[in-house]
């Protein structure tokens, strides 16, 4: 387990040094600040639509660092050096997934609080939004990392990763936004199941993609 945490700490330090940790937060707050200008200052309208808009912003924010997740280390030969030390590609992907989620998930959830105030969301909606993001952000991180492993080494990989990830993220967006008005909790259960599935398959699929790219 020691190599796992060392790799995760290294990736997190790199994200901090490159200011990658603050980019999703700044993006979310910027979108929340601009949204009232687009739909008007009607508090009732903002309260009805603001939660769904924050889910869209969270999805897009999770894709901002995709082009830096795998491609730079692949091009620099870092992944080959890690493999020579006997660390499996699956462990590399797990470590990167942990670092990627820590880099944008909790900060994004904290940034949601002032963003929700800007959008006039009530307390109950904010609680449901935070619970949904707690379940959904690991899935967004896993999806972004999975697409990054599949597109590493390709020309314009960042734009291609976004085009691939957005359609695949539609179920997460539907279930996440559905938790805001679903009193039965069904949407929350579907969101948790989708998140668990993505987190479970990403290390194996991502590790296979890294090996295939090396060959």
PyMOL CGO cylinders between C-alpha atoms (Angstrom):
from pymol import cmd
from pymol.cgo import CYLINDER

trace = [
    CYLINDER, 0.00, 0.00, 0.00, 2.96, 2.34, 0.51, 0.3, 1, 1, 1, 1, 1, 1,
    CYLINDER, 2.96, 2.34, 0.51, 3.60, 2.88, -3.24, 0.3, 1, 1, 1, 1, 1, 1,
    CYLINDER, 3.60, 2.88, -3.24, -0.10, 3.72, -3.65, 0.3, 1, 1, 1, 1, 1, 1,
    CYLINDER, -0.10, 3.72, -3.65, -0.01, 6.56, -1.14, 0.3, 1, 1, 1, 1, 1, 1,
    CYLINDER, -0.01, 6.56, -1.14, 3.38, 7.79, -2.36, 0.3, 1, 1, 1, 1, 1, 1,
    CYLINDER, 3.38, 7.79, -2.36, 2.04, 8.02, -5.92, 0.3, 1, 1, 1, 1, 1, 1,
    CYLINDER, 2.04, 8.02, -5.92, -1.16, 9.71, -4.77, 0.3, 1, 1, 1, 1, 1, 1,
    CYLINDER, -1.16, 9.71, -4.77, 0.80, 12.25, -2.70, 0.3, 1, 1, 1, 1, 1, 1,
    CYLINDER, 0.80, 12.25, -2.70, 3.09, 12.95, -5.68, 0.3, 1, 1, 1, 1, 1, 1,
    CYLINDER, 3.09, 12.95, -5.68, 0.13, 13.56, -7.99, 0.3, 1, 1, 1, 1, 1, 1,
    CYLINDER, 0.13, 13.56, -7.99, -1.54, 15.79, -5.43, 0.3, 1, 1, 1, 1, 1, 1,
    CYLINDER, -1.54, 15.79, -5.43, 1.64, 17.86, -4.97, 0.3, 1, 1, 1, 1, 1, 1,
    CYLINDER, 1.64, 17.86, -4.97, 1.92, 18.30, -8.73, 0.3, 1, 1, 1, 1, 1, 1,
    CYLINDER, 1.92, 18.30, -8.73, -1.69, 19.46, -8.96, 0.3, 1, 1, 1, 1, 1, 1,
    CYLINDER, -1.69, 19.46, -8.96, -1.07, 21.94, -6.13, 0.3, 1, 1, 1, 1, 1, 1,
    CYLINDER, -1.07, 21.94, -6.13, 2.12, 23.26, -7.74, 0.3, 1, 1, 1, 1, 1, 1,
    CYLINDER, 2.12, 23.26, -7.74, 0.40, 23.79, -11.08, 0.3, 1, 1, 1, 1, 1, 1,
    CYLINDER, 0.40, 23.79, -11.08, -2.61, 25.53, -9.47, 0.3, 1, 1, 1, 1, 1, 1,
    CYLINDER, -2.61, 25.53, -9.47, -4.78, 22.72, -10.82, 0.3, 1, 1, 1, 1, 1, 1,
    CYLINDER, -4.78, 22.72, -10.82, -6.58, 22.43, -7.48, 0.3, 1, 1, 1, 1, 1, 1,
    CYLINDER, -6.58, 22.43, -7.48, -8.08, 25.91, -7.76, 0.3, 1, 1, 1, 1, 1, 1,
    CYLINDER, -8.08, 25.91, -7.76, -9.09, 25.87, -11.40, 0.3, 1, 1, 1, 1, 1, 1,
    CYLINDER, -9.09, 25.87, -11.40, -12.32, 23.80, -10.93, 0.3, 1, 1, 1, 1, 1, 1,
    CYLINDER, -12.32, 23.80, -10.93, -13.26, 25.92, -7.90, 0.3, 1, 1, 1, 1, 1, 1,
    CYLINDER, -13.26, 25.92, -7.90, -12.74, 29.17, -9.80, 0.3, 1, 1, 1, 1, 1, 1,
    CYLINDER, -12.74, 29.17, -9.80, -14.72, 27.78, -12.73, 0.3, 1, 1, 1, 1, 1, 1,
    CYLINDER, -14.72, 27.78, -12.73, -17.68, 26.79, -10.54, 0.3, 1, 1, 1, 1, 1, 1,
    CYLINDER, -17.68, 26.79, -10.54, -17.80, 30.15, -8.78, 0.3, 1, 1, 1, 1, 1, 1,
    CYLINDER, -17.80, 30.15, -8.78, -17.49, 32.02, -12.07, 0.3, 1, 1, 1, 1, 1, 1,
    CYLINDER, -17.49, 32.02, -12.07, -20.39, 30.09, -13.60, 0.3, 1, 1, 1, 1, 1, 1,
    CYLINDER, -20.39, 30.09, -13.60, -22.51, 30.63, -10.48, 0.3, 1, 1, 1, 1, 1, 1,
    CYLINDER, -22.51, 30.63, -10.48, -21.74, 34.36, -10.63, 0.3, 1, 1, 1, 1, 1, 1,
    CYLINDER, -21.74, 34.36, -10.63, -22.68, 34.67, -14.30, 0.3, 1, 1, 1, 1, 1, 1,
    CYLINDER, -22.68, 34.67, -14.30, -25.81, 32.52, -14.25, 0.3, 1, 1, 1, 1, 1, 1,
    CYLINDER, -25.81, 32.52, -14.25, -28.07, 35.15, -12.60, 0.3, 1, 1, 1, 1, 1, 1,
    CYLINDER, -28.07, 35.15, -12.60, -27.12, 37.61, -15.34, 0.3, 1, 1, 1, 1, 1, 1,
    CYLINDER, -27.12, 37.61, -15.34, -28.34, 35.10, -17.93, 0.3, 1, 1, 1, 1, 1, 1,
    CYLINDER, -28.34, 35.10, -17.93, -31.73, 34.20, -16.40, 0.3, 1, 1, 1, 1, 1, 1,
    CYLINDER, -31.73, 34.20, -16.40, -32.46, 37.34, -14.40, 0.3, 1, 1, 1, 1, 1, 1,
    CYLINDER, -32.46, 37.34, -14.40, -32.59, 38.13, -10.66, 0.3, 1, 1, 1, 1, 1, 1,
    CYLINDER, -32.59, 38.13, -10.66, -35.83, 36.22, -10.00, 0.3, 1, 1, 1, 1, 1, 1,
    CYLINDER, -35.83, 36.22, -10.00, -35.08, 34.34, -6.75, 0.3, 1, 1, 1, 1, 1, 1,
    CYLINDER, -35.08, 34.34, -6.75, -37.76, 31.70, -7.38, 0.3, 1, 1, 1, 1, 1, 1,
    CYLINDER, -37.76, 31.70, -7.38, -36.39, 30.90, -10.83, 0.3, 1, 1, 1, 1, 1, 1,
    CYLINDER, -36.39, 30.90, -10.83, -32.82, 30.77, -9.56, 0.3, 1, 1, 1, 1, 1, 1,
    CYLINDER, -32.82, 30.77, -9.56, -33.89, 28.45, -6.74, 0.3, 1, 1, 1, 1, 1, 1,
    CYLINDER, -33.89, 28.45, -6.74, -35.62, 26.07, -9.16, 0.3, 1, 1, 1, 1, 1, 1,
    CYLINDER, -35.62, 26.07, -9.16, -32.81, 25.90, -11.71, 0.3, 1, 1, 1, 1, 1, 1,
    CYLINDER, -32.81, 25.90, -11.71, -29.67, 26.73, -9.74, 0.3, 1, 1, 1, 1, 1, 1,
    CYLINDER, -29.67, 26.73, -9.74, -29.06, 23.23, -8.39, 0.3, 1, 1, 1, 1, 1, 1,
    CYLINDER, -29.06, 23.23, -8.39, -29.13, 21.65, -11.84, 0.3, 1, 1, 1, 1, 1, 1,
    CYLINDER, -29.13, 21.65, -11.84, -26.84, 24.37, -13.15, 0.3, 1, 1, 1, 1, 1, 1,
    CYLINDER, -26.84, 24.37, -13.15, -24.32, 23.65, -10.37, 0.3, 1, 1, 1, 1, 1, 1,
    CYLINDER, -24.32, 23.65, -10.37, -24.31, 19.98, -11.38, 0.3, 1, 1, 1, 1, 1, 1,
    CYLINDER, -24.31, 19.98, -11.38, -23.52, 20.97, -14.97, 0.3, 1, 1, 1, 1, 1, 1,
    CYLINDER, -23.52, 20.97, -14.97, -20.75, 23.27, -13.71, 0.3, 1, 1, 1, 1, 1, 1,
    CYLINDER, -20.75, 23.27, -13.71, -19.34, 20.48, -11.52, 0.3, 1, 1, 1, 1, 1, 1,
    CYLINDER, -19.34, 20.48, -11.52, -19.30, 18.10, -14.49, 0.3, 1, 1, 1, 1, 1, 1,
    CYLINDER, -19.30, 18.10, -14.49, -17.49, 20.59, -16.71, 0.3, 1, 1, 1, 1, 1, 1,
    CYLINDER, -17.49, 20.59, -16.71, -15.08, 21.55, -13.91, 0.3, 1, 1, 1, 1, 1, 1,
    CYLINDER, -15.08, 21.55, -13.91, -14.08, 17.90, -13.48, 0.3, 1, 1, 1, 1, 1, 1,
    CYLINDER, -14.08, 17.90, -13.48, -12.95, 17.81, -17.13, 0.3, 1, 1, 1, 1, 1, 1,
    CYLINDER, -12.95, 17.81, -17.13, -10.64, 20.84, -16.89, 0.3, 1, 1, 1, 1, 1, 1,
    CYLINDER, -10.64, 20.84, -16.89, -7.54, 18.90, -15.71, 0.3, 1, 1, 1, 1, 1, 1,
    CYLINDER, -7.54, 18.90, -15.71, -8.13, 15.83, -17.91, 0.3, 1, 1, 1, 1, 1, 1,
    CYLINDER, -8.13, 15.83, -17.91, -5.32, 16.60, -20.34, 0.3, 1, 1, 1, 1, 1, 1,
    CYLINDER, -5.32, 16.60, -20.34, -2.82, 16.75, -17.43, 0.3, 1, 1, 1, 1, 1, 1,
    CYLINDER, -2.82, 16.75, -17.43, -3.81, 13.50, -15.72, 0.3, 1, 1, 1, 1, 1, 1,
    CYLINDER, -3.81, 13.50, -15.72, -1.95, 10.96, -17.84, 0.3, 1, 1, 1, 1, 1, 1,
    CYLINDER, -1.95, 10.96, -17.84, -0.45, 12.42, -21.03, 0.3, 1, 1, 1, 1, 1, 1,
    CYLINDER, -0.45, 12.42, -21.03, 2.44, 14.46, -19.47, 0.3, 1, 1, 1, 1, 1, 1,
    CYLINDER, 2.44, 14.46, -19.47, 3.76, 11.51, -17.45, 0.3, 1, 1, 1, 1, 1, 1,
    CYLINDER, 3.76, 11.51, -17.45, 3.33, 9.21, -20.42, 0.3, 1, 1, 1, 1, 1, 1,
    CYLINDER, 3.33, 9.21, -20.42, 5.25, 11.52, -22.74, 0.3, 1, 1, 1, 1, 1, 1,
    CYLINDER, 5.25, 11.52, -22.74, 8.01, 12.08, -20.17, 0.3, 1, 1, 1, 1, 1, 1,
    CYLINDER, 8.01, 12.08, -20.17, 8.46, 8.35, -19.58, 0.3, 1, 1, 1, 1, 1, 1,
    CYLINDER, 8.46, 8.35, -19.58, 7.39, 8.53, -15.93, 0.3, 1, 1, 1, 1, 1, 1,
    CYLINDER, 7.39, 8.53, -15.93, 4.84, 5.74, -16.35, 0.3, 1, 1, 1, 1, 1, 1,
    CYLINDER, 4.84, 5.74, -16.35, 7.53, 3.49, -17.87, 0.3, 1, 1, 1, 1, 1, 1,
    CYLINDER, 7.53, 3.49, -17.87, 9.86, 4.17, -14.93, 0.3, 1, 1, 1, 1, 1, 1,
    CYLINDER, 9.86, 4.17, -14.93, 7.09, 3.35, -12.47, 0.3, 1, 1, 1, 1, 1, 1,
    CYLINDER, 7.09, 3.35, -12.47, 6.39, 0.09, -14.31, 0.3, 1, 1, 1, 1, 1, 1,
    CYLINDER, 6.39, 0.09, -14.31, 10.10, -0.85, -14.18, 0.3, 1, 1, 1, 1, 1, 1,
    CYLINDER, 10.10, -0.85, -14.18, 9.92, -0.56, -10.40, 0.3, 1, 1, 1, 1, 1, 1,
    CYLINDER, 9.92, -0.56, -10.40, 7.26, -3.25, -10.32, 0.3, 1, 1, 1, 1, 1, 1,
    CYLINDER, 7.26, -3.25, -10.32, 4.24, -1.03, -9.70, 0.3, 1, 1, 1, 1, 1, 1,
    CYLINDER, 4.24, -1.03, -9.70, 1.24, -2.18, -11.72, 0.3, 1, 1, 1, 1, 1, 1,
    CYLINDER, 1.24, -2.18, -11.72, -0.66, 0.14, -14.02, 0.3, 1, 1, 1, 1, 1, 1,
    CYLINDER, -0.66, 0.14, -14.02, -3.82, -0.53, -12.02, 0.3, 1, 1, 1, 1, 1, 1,
    CYLINDER, -3.82, -0.53, -12.02, -2.16, 0.80, -8.87, 0.3, 1, 1, 1, 1, 1, 1,
    CYLINDER, -2.16, 0.80, -8.87, -1.00, 3.87, -10.77, 0.3, 1, 1, 1, 1, 1, 1,
    CYLINDER, -1.00, 3.87, -10.77, -4.57, 4.52, -11.90, 0.3, 1, 1, 1, 1, 1, 1,
    CYLINDER, -4.57, 4.52, -11.90, -5.94, 4.02, -8.37, 0.3, 1, 1, 1, 1, 1, 1,
    CYLINDER, -5.94, 4.02, -8.37, -3.39, 6.48, -6.96, 0.3, 1, 1, 1, 1, 1, 1,
    CYLINDER, -3.39, 6.48, -6.96, -4.17, 9.00, -9.67, 0.3, 1, 1, 1, 1, 1, 1,
    CYLINDER, -4.17, 9.00, -9.67, -7.90, 8.58, -9.06, 0.3, 1, 1, 1, 1, 1, 1,
    CYLINDER, -7.90, 8.58, -9.06, -7.47, 9.27, -5.35, 0.3, 1, 1, 1, 1, 1, 1,
    CYLINDER, -7.47, 9.27, -5.35, -5.35, 12.36, -6.05, 0.3, 1, 1, 1, 1, 1, 1,
    CYLINDER, -5.35, 12.36, -6.05, -7.69, 13.60, -8.77, 0.3, 1, 1, 1, 1, 1, 1,
    CYLINDER, -7.69, 13.60, -8.77, -10.75, 13.31, -6.54, 0.3, 1, 1, 1, 1, 1, 1,
    CYLINDER, -10.75, 13.31, -6.54, -9.02, 14.94, -3.56, 0.3, 1, 1, 1, 1, 1, 1,
    CYLINDER, -9.02, 14.94, -3.56, -7.89, 17.72, -5.87, 0.3, 1, 1, 1, 1, 1, 1,
    CYLINDER, -7.89, 17.72, -5.87, -11.35, 18.71, -7.05, 0.3, 1, 1, 1, 1, 1, 1,
    CYLINDER, -11.35, 18.71, -7.05, -14.07, 16.86, -5.13, 0.3, 1, 1, 1, 1, 1, 1,
    CYLINDER, -14.07, 16.86, -5.13, -13.89, 18.33, -1.58, 0.3, 1, 1, 1, 1, 1, 1,
    CYLINDER, -13.89, 18.33, -1.58, -12.86, 21.84, -2.79, 0.3, 1, 1, 1, 1, 1, 1,
    CYLINDER, -12.86, 21.84, -2.79, -15.76, 21.78, -5.23, 0.3, 1, 1, 1, 1, 1, 1,
    CYLINDER, -15.76, 21.78, -5.23, -18.18, 20.82, -2.47, 0.3, 1, 1, 1, 1, 1, 1,
    CYLINDER, -18.18, 20.82, -2.47, -16.92, 23.69, -0.31, 0.3, 1, 1, 1, 1, 1, 1,
    CYLINDER, -16.92, 23.69, -0.31, -17.18, 26.13, -3.22, 0.3, 1, 1, 1, 1, 1, 1,
    CYLINDER, -17.18, 26.13, -3.22, -20.77, 24.99, -3.74, 0.3, 1, 1, 1, 1, 1, 1,
    CYLINDER, -20.77, 24.99, -3.74, -21.81, 26.73, -0.52, 0.3, 1, 1, 1, 1, 1, 1,
    CYLINDER, -21.81, 26.73, -0.52, -21.11, 30.33, -1.66, 0.3, 1, 1, 1, 1, 1, 1,
    CYLINDER, -21.11, 30.33, -1.66, -22.30, 29.39, -5.15, 0.3, 1, 1, 1, 1, 1, 1,
    CYLINDER, -22.30, 29.39, -5.15, -25.62, 28.17, -3.70, 0.3, 1, 1, 1, 1, 1, 1,
    CYLINDER, -25.62, 28.17, -3.70, -25.98, 31.46, -1.81, 0.3, 1, 1, 1, 1, 1, 1,
    CYLINDER, -25.98, 31.46, -1.81, -25.53, 33.36, -5.06, 0.3, 1, 1, 1, 1, 1, 1,
    CYLINDER, -25.53, 33.36, -5.06, -28.29, 31.27, -6.62, 0.3, 1, 1, 1, 1, 1, 1,
    CYLINDER, -28.29, 31.27, -6.62, -30.74, 31.66, -3.71, 0.3, 1, 1, 1, 1, 1, 1,
    CYLINDER, -30.74, 31.66, -3.71, -30.92, 27.92, -2.96, 0.3, 1, 1, 1, 1, 1, 1,
    CYLINDER, -30.92, 27.92, -2.96, -32.72, 26.97, 0.24, 0.3, 1, 1, 1, 1, 1, 1,
    CYLINDER, -32.72, 26.97, 0.24, -31.14, 24.92, 3.00, 0.3, 1, 1, 1, 1, 1, 1,
    CYLINDER, -31.14, 24.92, 3.00, -32.80, 21.62, 2.11, 0.3, 1, 1, 1, 1, 1, 1,
    CYLINDER, -32.80, 21.62, 2.11, -31.68, 21.90, -1.52, 0.3, 1, 1, 1, 1, 1, 1,
    CYLINDER, -31.68, 21.90, -1.52, -28.11, 22.68, -0.45, 0.3, 1, 1, 1, 1, 1, 1,
    CYLINDER, -28.11, 22.68, -0.45, -28.03, 19.59, 1.78, 0.3, 1, 1, 1, 1, 1, 1,
    CYLINDER, -28.03, 19.59, 1.78, -29.31, 17.36, -1.04, 0.3, 1, 1, 1, 1, 1, 1,
    CYLINDER, -29.31, 17.36, -1.04, -26.84, 18.97, -3.44, 0.3, 1, 1, 1, 1, 1, 1,
    CYLINDER, -26.84, 18.97, -3.44, -23.89, 18.32, -1.13, 0.3, 1, 1, 1, 1, 1, 1,
    CYLINDER, -23.89, 18.32, -1.13, -24.92, 14.70, -0.54, 0.3, 1, 1, 1, 1, 1, 1,
    CYLINDER, -24.92, 14.70, -0.54, -25.29, 14.18, -4.28, 0.3, 1, 1, 1, 1, 1, 1,
    CYLINDER, -25.29, 14.18, -4.28, -21.88, 15.71, -4.98, 0.3, 1, 1, 1, 1, 1, 1,
    CYLINDER, -21.88, 15.71, -4.98, -20.30, 13.55, -2.26, 0.3, 1, 1, 1, 1, 1, 1,
    CYLINDER, -20.30, 13.55, -2.26, -21.56, 10.49, -4.15, 0.3, 1, 1, 1, 1, 1, 1,
    CYLINDER, -21.56, 10.49, -4.15, -21.13, 11.85, -7.66, 0.3, 1, 1, 1, 1, 1, 1,
    CYLINDER, -21.13, 11.85, -7.66, -17.71, 13.52, -7.64, 0.3, 1, 1, 1, 1, 1, 1,
    CYLINDER, -17.71, 13.52, -7.64, -15.81, 10.19, -7.32, 0.3, 1, 1, 1, 1, 1, 1,
    CYLINDER, -15.81, 10.19, -7.32, -17.64, 9.05, -10.46, 0.3, 1, 1, 1, 1, 1, 1,
    CYLINDER, -17.64, 9.05, -10.46, -16.79, 12.28, -12.27, 0.3, 1, 1, 1, 1, 1, 1,
    CYLINDER, -16.79, 12.28, -12.27, -13.14, 11.85, -11.26, 0.3, 1, 1, 1, 1, 1, 1,
    CYLINDER, -13.14, 11.85, -11.26, -13.14, 8.22, -12.41, 0.3, 1, 1, 1, 1, 1, 1,
    CYLINDER, -13.14, 8.22, -12.41, -14.76, 9.07, -15.73, 0.3, 1, 1, 1, 1, 1, 1,
    CYLINDER, -14.76, 9.07, -15.73, -12.29, 11.88, -16.42, 0.3, 1, 1, 1, 1, 1, 1,
    CYLINDER, -12.29, 11.88, -16.42, -9.32, 9.67, -15.57, 0.3, 1, 1, 1, 1, 1, 1,
    CYLINDER, -9.32, 9.67, -15.57, -10.62, 6.77, -17.64, 0.3, 1, 1, 1, 1, 1, 1,
    CYLINDER, -10.62, 6.77, -17.64, -11.05, 8.98, -20.70, 0.3, 1, 1, 1, 1, 1, 1,
    CYLINDER, -11.05, 8.98, -20.70, -7.60, 10.48, -20.07, 0.3, 1, 1, 1, 1, 1, 1,
    CYLINDER, -7.60, 10.48, -20.07, -5.98, 7.02, -20.19, 0.3, 1, 1, 1, 1, 1, 1,
    CYLINDER, -5.98, 7.02, -20.19, -7.82, 6.19, -23.41, 0.3, 1, 1, 1, 1, 1, 1,
    CYLINDER, -7.82, 6.19, -23.41, -6.83, 9.40, -25.20, 0.3, 1, 1, 1, 1, 1, 1,
    CYLINDER, -6.83, 9.40, -25.20, -3.25, 9.83, -23.88, 0.3, 1, 1, 1, 1, 1, 1,
    CYLINDER, -3.25, 9.83, -23.88, -0.84, 10.19, -26.76, 0.3, 1, 1, 1, 1, 1, 1,
    CYLINDER, -0.84, 10.19, -26.76, -3.47, 11.27, -29.27, 0.3, 1, 1, 1, 1, 1, 1,
    CYLINDER, -3.47, 11.27, -29.27, -3.41, 14.66, -30.93, 0.3, 1, 1, 1, 1, 1, 1,
    CYLINDER, -3.41, 14.66, -30.93, -5.72, 17.20, -29.26, 0.3, 1, 1, 1, 1, 1, 1,
    CYLINDER, -5.72, 17.20, -29.26, -6.32, 14.69, -26.49, 0.3, 1, 1, 1, 1, 1, 1,
    CYLINDER, -6.32, 14.69, -26.49, -7.86, 17.30, -24.15, 0.3, 1, 1, 1, 1, 1, 1,
    CYLINDER, -7.86, 17.30, -24.15, -10.63, 18.25, -26.55, 0.3, 1, 1, 1, 1, 1, 1,
    CYLINDER, -10.63, 18.25, -26.55, -11.19, 14.62, -27.53, 0.3, 1, 1, 1, 1, 1, 1,
    CYLINDER, -11.19, 14.62, -27.53, -11.41, 13.57, -23.88, 0.3, 1, 1, 1, 1, 1, 1,
    CYLINDER, -11.41, 13.57, -23.88, -14.10, 16.17, -23.27, 0.3, 1, 1, 1, 1, 1, 1,
    CYLINDER, -14.10, 16.17, -23.27, -16.10, 15.01, -26.27, 0.3, 1, 1, 1, 1, 1, 1,
    CYLINDER, -16.10, 15.01, -26.27, -15.91, 11.41, -25.08, 0.3, 1, 1, 1, 1, 1, 1,
    CYLINDER, -15.91, 11.41, -25.08, -16.65, 12.11, -21.42, 0.3, 1, 1, 1, 1, 1, 1,
    CYLINDER, -16.65, 12.11, -21.42, -19.65, 14.40, -21.81, 0.3, 1, 1, 1, 1, 1, 1,
    CYLINDER, -19.65, 14.40, -21.81, -22.03, 11.81, -23.35, 0.3, 1, 1, 1, 1, 1, 1,
    CYLINDER, -22.03, 11.81, -23.35, -20.92, 9.18, -20.84, 0.3, 1, 1, 1, 1, 1, 1,
    CYLINDER, -20.92, 9.18, -20.84, -21.58, 11.60, -17.98, 0.3, 1, 1, 1, 1, 1, 1,
    CYLINDER, -21.58, 11.60, -17.98, -25.22, 12.16, -18.92, 0.3, 1, 1, 1, 1, 1, 1,
    CYLINDER, -25.22, 12.16, -18.92, -26.54, 9.44, -16.52, 0.3, 1, 1, 1, 1, 1, 1,
    CYLINDER, -26.54, 9.44, -16.52, -24.55, 11.01, -13.66, 0.3, 1, 1, 1, 1, 1, 1,
    CYLINDER, -24.55, 11.01, -13.66, -26.01, 14.40, -14.52, 0.3, 1, 1, 1, 1, 1, 1,
    CYLINDER, -26.01, 14.40, -14.52, -29.55, 13.02, -14.67, 0.3, 1, 1, 1, 1, 1, 1,
    CYLINDER, -29.55, 13.02, -14.67, -29.30, 11.17, -11.36, 0.3, 1, 1, 1, 1, 1, 1,
    CYLINDER, -29.30, 11.17, -11.36, -27.39, 14.01, -9.68, 0.3, 1, 1, 1, 1, 1, 1,
    CYLINDER, -27.39, 14.01, -9.68, -29.89, 16.67, -10.67, 0.3, 1, 1, 1, 1, 1, 1,
    CYLINDER, -29.89, 16.67, -10.67, -32.71, 14.22, -9.87, 0.3, 1, 1, 1, 1, 1, 1,
    CYLINDER, -32.71, 14.22, -9.87, -31.59, 14.03, -6.23, 0.3, 1, 1, 1, 1, 1, 1,
    CYLINDER, -31.59, 14.03, -6.23, -32.52, 17.68, -5.75, 0.3, 1, 1, 1, 1, 1, 1,
    CYLINDER, -32.52, 17.68, -5.75, -36.25, 17.06, -6.04, 0.3, 1, 1, 1, 1, 1, 1,
    CYLINDER, -36.25, 17.06, -6.04, -36.57, 13.34, -5.38, 0.3, 1, 1, 1, 1, 1, 1,
    CYLINDER, -36.57, 13.34, -5.38, -38.07, 12.73, -1.96, 0.3, 1, 1, 1, 1, 1, 1,
    CYLINDER, -38.07, 12.73, -1.96, -37.98, 8.93, -2.33, 0.3, 1, 1, 1, 1, 1, 1,
    CYLINDER, -37.98, 8.93, -2.33, -34.19, 8.74, -2.58, 0.3, 1, 1, 1, 1, 1, 1,
    CYLINDER, -34.19, 8.74, -2.58, -34.29, 6.61, -5.75, 0.3, 1, 1, 1, 1, 1, 1,
    CYLINDER, -34.29, 6.61, -5.75, -32.13, 9.04, -7.73, 0.3, 1, 1, 1, 1, 1, 1,
    CYLINDER, -32.13, 9.04, -7.73, -29.57, 9.06, -4.93, 0.3, 1, 1, 1, 1, 1, 1,
    CYLINDER, -29.57, 9.06, -4.93, -29.38, 5.27, -4.98, 0.3, 1, 1, 1, 1, 1, 1,
    CYLINDER, -29.38, 5.27, -4.98, -28.93, 5.20, -8.76, 0.3, 1, 1, 1, 1, 1, 1,
    CYLINDER, -28.93, 5.20, -8.76, -26.24, 7.87, -8.47, 0.3, 1, 1, 1, 1, 1, 1,
    CYLINDER, -26.24, 7.87, -8.47, -24.41, 5.85, -5.82, 0.3, 1, 1, 1, 1, 1, 1,
    CYLINDER, -24.41, 5.85, -5.82, -24.62, 2.69, -7.93, 0.3, 1, 1, 1, 1, 1, 1,
    CYLINDER, -24.62, 2.69, -7.93, -23.31, 4.47, -11.04, 0.3, 1, 1, 1, 1, 1, 1,
    CYLINDER, -23.31, 4.47, -11.04, -20.50, 6.03, -9.02, 0.3, 1, 1, 1, 1, 1, 1,
    CYLINDER, -20.50, 6.03, -9.02, -19.50, 2.70, -7.49, 0.3, 1, 1, 1, 1, 1, 1,
    CYLINDER, -19.50, 2.70, -7.49, -19.49, 1.03, -10.92, 0.3, 1, 1, 1, 1, 1, 1,
    CYLINDER, -19.49, 1.03, -10.92, -17.29, 3.71, -12.50, 0.3, 1, 1, 1, 1, 1, 1,
    CYLINDER, -17.29, 3.71, -12.50, -14.83, 3.75, -9.59, 0.3, 1, 1, 1, 1, 1, 1,
    CYLINDER, -14.83, 3.75, -9.59, -14.61, -0.06, -9.69, 0.3, 1, 1, 1, 1, 1, 1,
    CYLINDER, -14.61, -0.06, -9.69, -13.93, -0.46, -13.42, 0.3, 1, 1, 1, 1, 1, 1,
    CYLINDER, -13.93, -0.46, -13.42, -11.64, 2.53, -13.93, 0.3, 1, 1, 1, 1, 1, 1,
    CYLINDER, -11.64, 2.53, -13.93, -8.44, 0.95, -12.48, 0.3, 1, 1, 1, 1, 1, 1,
    CYLINDER, -8.44, 0.95, -12.48, -8.75, -2.13, -14.69, 0.3, 1, 1, 1, 1, 1, 1,
    CYLINDER, -8.75, -2.13, -14.69, -9.82, -0.35, -17.87, 0.3, 1, 1, 1, 1, 1, 1,
    CYLINDER, -9.82, -0.35, -17.87, -7.36, 2.50, -17.32, 0.3, 1, 1, 1, 1, 1, 1,
    CYLINDER, -7.36, 2.50, -17.32, -4.49, 0.13, -16.56, 0.3, 1, 1, 1, 1, 1, 1,
    CYLINDER, -4.49, 0.13, -16.56, -5.22, -1.85, -19.72, 0.3, 1, 1, 1, 1, 1, 1,
    CYLINDER, -5.22, -1.85, -19.72, -5.31, 1.38, -21.73, 0.3, 1, 1, 1, 1, 1, 1,
    CYLINDER, -5.31, 1.38, -21.73, -1.90, 2.45, -20.38, 0.3, 1, 1, 1, 1, 1, 1,
    CYLINDER, -1.90, 2.45, -20.38, -0.39, -0.95, -21.25, 0.3, 1, 1, 1, 1, 1, 1,
    CYLINDER, -0.39, -0.95, -21.25, -1.90, -0.84, -24.72, 0.3, 1, 1, 1, 1, 1, 1,
    CYLINDER, -1.90, -0.84, -24.72, -0.49, 2.64, -25.28, 0.3, 1, 1, 1, 1, 1, 1,
    CYLINDER, -0.49, 2.64, -25.28, 2.96, 1.47, -24.23, 0.3, 1, 1, 1, 1, 1, 1,
    CYLINDER, 2.96, 1.47, -24.23, 2.88, -1.39, -26.70, 0.3, 1, 1, 1, 1, 1, 1,
]
cmd.load_cgo(trace, "trace")
